[in-house]
C-alpha cells in the first residue's frame, strides 16, 4: 500500500534524491540541498501554525511505499502566492488594429508582465519516481492534496492555480527562454530557474522587460511552446483538468508553461468529499476504491476499499487501512471518489 503523508524534516535526503531526478523546470523542487532544507523546514512549521486564513504557508507532502518505507513522490501547496516576493506571470492578450482607408485588419497577441495571480493558493512541487507511475500512484500524489484543502479550508485562498512545467529538452534548453529570457538575463534557463527559488526574485524585477512582447515577433520555435506543458507533466495536467482546472491565458515567464486555475470549492475532489465516522474495522473489505484521509494536520491519505454509508455518514475499512492511517473505530475520515467518469486516467 502507498501512504501519502505530511513531509518531515527527516525526509530531506529522500526528497533531495527525487529533486535530482526531476530534471530542469520544476522550480519549487530545488536541487540545492540547503534551499530544499529551508523549504522543508518552512513546511513543517506551517503544519504547526494555528491560523484562520492563509498568510505565508507551504505544505509539503511525500508518497511513501509502506512495504519498504521508500519515498517515491513529492507534492505541495503554497497557501498564498506572492506574500514575500512578487508572483510574476505573462498574460496573453489579444489586440486589433484596423486601417479602414486600406481595408486592412491586423489581429495579434502580446505578452504582458503581470502579478494577477498573486494571493492565490498554488498546488506545486509535484514529482513521482518514473518507476512508480502506475497503480493510481499519480492520482494519489495529486488528488490527496485536495482532501487536505477540503479539511483545512481556512488555510487556503478561494482560487487555486497550478503552474505547469513548460517545454524544455533533455539538456534543459527551453525554446521560449532562448528566444526571450536569455536576451535580458544573460544566463541559462537552469540558472534562472535555480535563482527563482534561491533568492528573493528581485533579479526578475530588475531585468525583465517592462513593455509588452509581440508574440508574432518571436521565433516559430518559441511561439509553438507558448501555453504547452512538458511531456512529463501531461498525466498530471489531465488529472487537474478532470478536477475542473482550466487554462487561464497566463504562462510562466521563463518556459511559457500554462497556468491552470479553478475556484477552490469547485475542485471535484473537494466538492464530492465528505467526512465519515469509522463504524467498524474488518479483516477484509470488498468494495470500490476511494481516496481516504484523516482529518488531522499530521495528514495521512491512501487509496483503498471502503464501505460507505452515505445516509449515516459512516464507513467500514480494512485492518490494513487502519494500521496504515493509524486510525481506529470512532475516528473520522474524509473520503472522496477516486474517479469521476469512465474516461479518467488511472495511472
C-alpha positions as CSV (number, residue, x, y, z in Angstrom):
1,X,0.0,0.0,0.0
2,X,1.1,3.6,-0.6
3,X,0.9,6.3,2.1
4,X,0.5,10.0,1.3
5,X,1.6,12.0,4.3
6,X,2.9,15.3,5.6
7,X,6.6,15.7,5.0
8,X,9.0,15.7,7.9
9,X,12.5,17.3,8.3
10,X,13.9,13.8,8.4
11,X,12.7,13.3,4.8
12,X,15.3,15.7,3.4
13,X,17.7,13.1,1.8
14,X,14.9,11.3,0.1
15,X,13.3,14.4,-1.3
16,X,16.7,15.7,-2.4
17,X,17.2,12.5,-4.4
18,X,13.8,13.0,-6.1
19,X,14.8,16.6,-6.9
20,X,18.0,15.4,-8.5
21,X,16.0,13.0,-10.7
22,X,13.3,15.6,-11.7
23,X,15.3,17.4,-14.4
24,X,15.1,21.2,-15.1
25,X,11.8,23.1,-14.8
26,X,10.2,22.2,-11.5
27,X,11.0,25.5,-9.9
28,X,9.7,24.7,-6.4
29,X,11.7,21.4,-6.2
30,X,15.2,22.8,-5.8
31,X,18.3,20.6,-6.3
32,X,20.2,22.8,-3.9
33,X,20.0,20.8,-0.6
34,X,20.3,23.8,1.6
35,X,17.5,25.6,-0.2
36,X,15.4,22.4,-0.1
37,X,16.1,22.1,3.7
38,X,14.8,25.6,4.2
39,X,11.6,24.9,2.3
40,X,11.1,21.6,4.2
41,X,11.5,23.5,7.5
42,X,9.1,26.1,6.2
43,X,6.6,23.3,5.6
44,X,7.0,21.6,8.9
45,X,6.5,24.9,10.7
46,X,3.4,25.6,8.6
47,X,1.7,22.5,9.8
48,X,2.2,23.6,13.4
49,X,0.7,27.1,12.9
50,X,-2.7,27.9,14.3
51,X,-4.2,30.2,11.7
52,X,-7.7,31.2,10.4
53,X,-6.7,32.5,7.0
54,X,-3.8,31.9,4.5
55,X,-0.7,34.0,5.3
56,X,2.6,32.6,4.1
57,X,2.4,28.8,4.5
58,X,3.8,26.0,2.5
59,X,2.7,22.4,2.9
60,X,4.9,19.6,1.5
61,X,3.8,16.0,1.2
62,X,5.5,12.8,0.3
63,X,4.3,9.5,-1.1
64,X,5.8,6.5,0.7
65,X,5.9,2.9,-0.2
66,X,4.7,1.3,3.0
67,X,6.4,-2.1,2.2
68,X,9.9,-0.6,2.3
69,X,9.4,2.9,3.7
70,X,10.8,4.3,0.4
71,X,9.7,7.9,-0.5
72,X,8.8,7.8,-4.2
73,X,7.0,11.0,-4.8
74,X,6.5,14.6,-3.5
75,X,3.9,17.3,-4.0
76,X,3.0,20.5,-2.2
77,X,0.7,23.5,-1.8
78,X,1.6,27.1,-1.3
79,X,-1.2,28.9,0.7
80,X,-0.8,32.4,-0.6
81,X,1.5,33.2,-3.6
82,X,3.5,36.4,-3.7
83,X,3.4,37.1,0.0
84,X,7.1,37.9,0.4
85,X,8.1,38.4,-3.3
86,X,6.1,39.3,-6.4
87,X,4.5,36.4,-8.3
88,X,5.2,37.1,-12.0
89,X,3.3,35.8,-15.0
90,X,2.9,36.7,-18.6
91,X,-0.7,37.4,-19.6
92,X,-1.7,36.7,-23.2
93,X,-3.9,39.4,-24.5
94,X,-5.4,40.0,-28.0
95,X,-5.1,43.3,-29.8
96,X,-6.6,44.6,-33.0
97,X,-5.6,47.4,-35.4
98,X,-7.7,48.5,-38.3
99,X,-6.9,50.8,-41.2
100,X,-10.1,51.5,-43.0
101,X,-8.6,53.5,-45.8
102,X,-6.5,50.4,-46.8
103,X,-9.1,47.9,-45.7
104,X,-6.5,46.1,-43.5
105,X,-7.3,44.5,-40.2
106,X,-4.4,43.1,-38.0
107,X,-5.2,40.8,-35.1
108,X,-2.3,39.8,-32.9
109,X,-1.4,38.7,-29.3
110,X,1.0,40.3,-26.8
111,X,2.6,39.1,-23.6
112,X,2.4,41.5,-20.6
113,X,4.3,41.0,-17.3
114,X,1.7,41.0,-14.5
115,X,1.1,40.0,-10.9
116,X,-2.5,38.9,-11.5
117,X,-2.2,35.5,-9.9
118,X,-0.8,36.9,-6.6
119,X,-2.6,36.0,-3.4
120,X,-3.9,32.7,-4.7
121,X,-3.2,29.2,-3.4
122,X,-0.9,27.2,-5.7
123,X,-0.5,23.5,-6.0
124,X,3.1,22.8,-6.9
125,X,6.3,20.7,-6.3
126,X,4.8,17.5,-7.9
127,X,7.2,14.8,-9.0
128,X,6.7,11.0,-9.0
129,X,9.5,8.4,-9.5
130,X,9.0,7.1,-13.0
131,X,9.2,3.5,-11.7
132,X,6.0,4.2,-9.7
133,X,3.9,5.9,-12.4
134,X,1.3,3.1,-12.2
135,X,-1.3,1.6,-9.9
136,X,-3.0,5.0,-9.4
137,X,0.0,6.4,-7.6
138,X,-0.2,9.6,-9.7
139,X,-3.8,10.1,-8.7
140,X,-3.0,9.7,-5.0
141,X,0.0,12.1,-5.2
142,X,-2.0,14.8,-6.9
143,X,-5.6,14.4,-5.5
144,X,-4.8,13.8,-1.8
145,X,-3.8,17.4,-1.6
146,X,-7.4,18.4,-2.3
147,X,-8.6,16.4,0.7
148,X,-6.2,18.3,2.9
149,X,-7.5,21.6,1.4
150,X,-11.1,20.4,2.0
151,X,-10.5,19.6,5.6
152,X,-8.5,22.7,6.4
153,X,-10.2,25.2,4.1
154,X,-9.4,28.2,6.3
155,X,-5.7,27.8,5.3
156,X,-6.3,28.4,1.6
157,X,-7.4,31.1,-0.8
158,X,-10.7,31.0,-2.7
159,X,-8.9,30.5,-6.0
160,X,-6.3,27.8,-6.7
161,X,-3.7,27.8,-9.5
162,X,-1.2,25.4,-10.9
163,X,1.8,26.4,-13.0
164,X,2.6,23.5,-15.3
165,X,6.1,22.8,-16.4
166,X,6.8,24.2,-19.8
167,X,8.7,22.7,-22.8
168,X,12.4,22.1,-22.5
169,X,14.7,19.3,-23.8
170,X,16.8,16.7,-22.0
171,X,19.6,19.2,-21.6
172,X,17.3,21.8,-20.0
173,X,17.1,24.0,-23.1
174,X,13.8,25.9,-23.3
175,X,12.9,27.4,-26.8
176,X,10.9,30.2,-25.1
177,X,13.8,31.1,-22.8
178,X,16.4,31.1,-25.6
179,X,14.2,33.5,-27.6
180,X,13.1,35.8,-24.8
181,X,14.7,35.4,-21.3
182,X,18.3,34.9,-22.3
183,X,18.4,38.3,-24.1
184,X,17.7,40.1,-20.8
185,X,19.1,37.8,-18.1
186,X,22.3,36.7,-19.8
187,X,22.2,33.3,-18.1
188,X,20.9,29.7,-18.8
189,X,17.3,28.6,-18.2
190,X,18.6,26.3,-15.5
191,X,20.4,29.1,-13.6
192,X,17.4,31.4,-13.8
193,X,15.2,28.6,-12.6
194,X,17.6,28.0,-9.7
195,X,17.7,31.7,-8.7
196,X,13.9,31.9,-8.6
197,X,13.9,29.7,-5.5
198,X,17.3,30.6,-4.0
199,X,16.8,34.4,-4.0
200,X,14.1,37.0,-3.3
201,X,13.3,37.2,-7.0
202,X,14.5,40.8,-7.2
203,X,16.6,39.9,-10.2
204,X,13.3,39.3,-12.1
205,X,12.0,42.8,-11.3
206,X,15.4,44.3,-12.2
207,X,16.0,42.5,-15.6
208,X,12.6,41.5,-17.0
209,X,11.4,43.7,-19.9
210,X,8.6,46.1,-18.9
211,X,7.0,46.6,-22.3
212,X,4.6,44.0,-23.8
213,X,6.2,41.4,-26.1
214,X,4.6,40.9,-29.5
215,X,4.2,37.1,-30.0
216,X,4.4,37.4,-33.8
217,X,8.0,38.7,-33.5
218,X,9.2,35.6,-31.6
219,X,10.7,32.7,-33.4
220,X,8.4,29.9,-34.6
221,X,10.0,27.6,-32.1
222,X,9.2,29.9,-29.2
223,X,5.7,30.6,-30.4
224,X,5.0,26.9,-30.7
225,X,5.6,26.2,-27.0
226,X,3.6,29.1,-25.5
227,X,1.0,27.5,-23.2
228,X,2.3,24.0,-23.8
229,X,3.1,21.6,-21.0
230,X,6.2,19.4,-20.8
231,X,5.5,15.7,-21.8
232,X,6.4,14.5,-18.3
233,X,3.5,16.6,-16.9
234,X,0.8,15.5,-19.3
235,X,-0.7,12.9,-16.9
236,X,-0.7,15.5,-14.0
237,X,-2.3,18.1,-16.2
238,X,-5.1,15.6,-17.3
239,X,-5.8,14.9,-13.6
240,X,-6.2,18.7,-12.9
241,X,-8.4,19.2,-16.0
242,X,-10.7,16.4,-14.7
243,X,-10.8,18.2,-11.4
244,X,-12.1,21.4,-13.0
245,X,-8.9,23.4,-13.6
246,X,-8.8,25.4,-16.8
247,X,-6.1,27.3,-18.7
248,X,-6.4,31.0,-17.9
249,X,-4.2,32.5,-20.6
250,X,-1.3,33.1,-18.2
251,X,2.1,31.5,-18.7
252,X,5.3,31.1,-16.9
253,X,7.8,33.9,-17.6
254,X,10.7,31.5,-18.2
255,X,9.5,28.5,-20.1
256,X,5.9,29.6,-21.1
257,X,4.2,26.7,-19.4
258,X,0.5,27.1,-18.9
259,X,-1.2,28.3,-15.7
260,X,-4.3,26.4,-14.7
261,X,-7.0,27.9,-12.4
262,X,-10.1,26.9,-10.5
263,X,-12.3,28.2,-7.7
264,X,-11.3,26.1,-4.7
265,X,-14.8,24.9,-3.9
266,X,-15.3,23.8,-7.5
267,X,-12.4,21.3,-7.3
268,X,-14.3,18.0,-7.8
269,X,-12.5,16.0,-5.1
270,X,-13.3,18.8,-2.6
271,X,-16.9,19.2,-3.9
272,X,-17.6,15.5,-3.6
273,X,-15.7,14.7,-0.4
274,X,-17.4,14.1,2.9
275,X,-16.5,13.3,6.5
276,X,-17.5,9.9,7.8
277,X,-17.0,8.1,11.1
278,X,-15.3,4.7,11.2
279,X,-18.0,2.3,12.4
280,X,-16.1,-0.9,12.0
281,X,-12.7,-2.3,11.0
282,X,-12.8,-5.6,9.2
283,X,-10.2,-8.2,8.1
284,X,-11.2,-7.6,4.5
285,X,-13.4,-5.1,2.7
286,X,-14.7,-5.7,-0.8
287,X,-15.9,-2.5,-2.3
288,X,-15.0,0.4,-4.5
289,X,-11.7,2.2,-4.1
290,X,-11.8,5.7,-2.5
291,X,-9.5,8.4,-1.6
292,X,-9.3,8.1,2.2
293,X,-7.7,10.7,4.5
294,X,-7.5,11.5,8.2
295,X,-8.8,14.9,9.5
296,X,-5.6,16.0,11.2
297,X,-2.8,18.4,10.3
298,X,-0.5,15.4,10.7
299,X,-2.0,14.4,7.4
300,X,-2.2,10.8,6.0
301,X,-4.1,9.6,3.0
302,X,-4.3,6.5,0.8
303,X,-6.4,4.7,-1.8
304,X,-8.3,1.6,-0.7
305,X,-11.6,-0.1,-0.5
306,X,-14.2,1.2,2.0
307,X,-17.9,0.6,2.6
308,X,-19.5,4.0,2.8
309,X,-23.0,4.5,4.3
310,X,-23.9,7.9,2.9
311,X,-27.1,8.2,4.9
312,X,-25.4,7.7,8.3
313,X,-22.0,9.1,7.3
314,X,-20.2,6.1,8.5
315,X,-17.7,3.7,6.9
316,X,-16.1,0.3,7.3
317,X,-12.4,-0.1,6.4
318,X,-9.9,-2.9,6.5
319,X,-7.4,-3.6,9.2
320,X,-4.5,-2.9,6.8
321,X,-6.0,0.5,6.0
322,X,-6.5,1.3,9.7
323,X,-2.9,0.4,10.5
324,X,-1.5,2.4,7.6
325,X,-3.5,5.5,8.5
326,X,-3.2,4.9,12.3
327,X,-6.9,5.3,12.9
328,X,-9.5,3.3,15.0
329,X,-13.2,2.9,15.4
330,X,-14.9,6.3,16.2
331,X,-12.2,8.3,14.4
332,X,-13.2,10.3,11.4
333,X,-12.0,10.1,7.8
334,X,-12.6,12.4,4.8
335,X,-13.5,10.3,1.8
336,X,-13.9,11.1,-1.9
337,X,-14.5,9.2,-5.1
338,X,-11.3,8.2,-6.9
339,X,-12.6,8.7,-10.4
340,X,-15.5,10.9,-11.7
341,X,-16.1,9.3,-15.0
342,X,-15.1,6.3,-17.1
343,X,-12.7,8.3,-19.2
344,X,-10.5,9.5,-16.4
345,X,-6.9,8.2,-16.3
346,X,-5.9,5.9,-13.5
347,X,-2.2,5.8,-13.6
